[in-house]
Amino acid sequence: MTAIAVKHVFQGSLDEVFEAVINADKYPFISRLAHVERLCCAHNGQKDGIGTQREVELGVLWFKEEFTAFERPYRVDYQIFEARPHFDHIQGGFAFKKVGHKRVEVTWSSTFYVPINALPPQIVSKVSEWMVKAAFKSALMVLDKKLRQQRKTLK
């Protein structure tokens, strides 16, 4: 089993950063290698909330997820129900914490298991940990840059 957590500090308000990370309409094309699309809305009819399903591409990783907990603007938990390459997802989530004036720390965490019998589990775990951490960190950094650029164009 592999458990990872990636942190990034954004410049912006809690609501602004939450929307940039969670709302698939905000930045559907994060970069040439990263894409997020909402597949269905929340159970309560809102765009985002418990039951929201999204399709996410992060480089070589592709998955579909469903939000299982939603506390705007502090926390979103999700469960991946389909993935390529295949892995068994245990849990994932985003935590948002104000850490200063217009500074928000985002922690993106995930726990999963890659069922490969051809290699020792420790090697599979380390390689998958490295790949997923790199993809998560890259996506958060690009979202931060897009948020800052948007703020500059509004001024």
Secondary structure by P-SEA (a helix, b strand, c coil): cbbbbbbbbbcccaaaaaaacccccccccccccbbbbbcccccccccccccbbbbbbcccccccccccccccccbbbbbbcccccbbbbcccbbbbbbccccbbbbbbbbbbbbbcccccaaaaaaaaaaaaaaaaaaaaaaaaaaaaaaaaaac
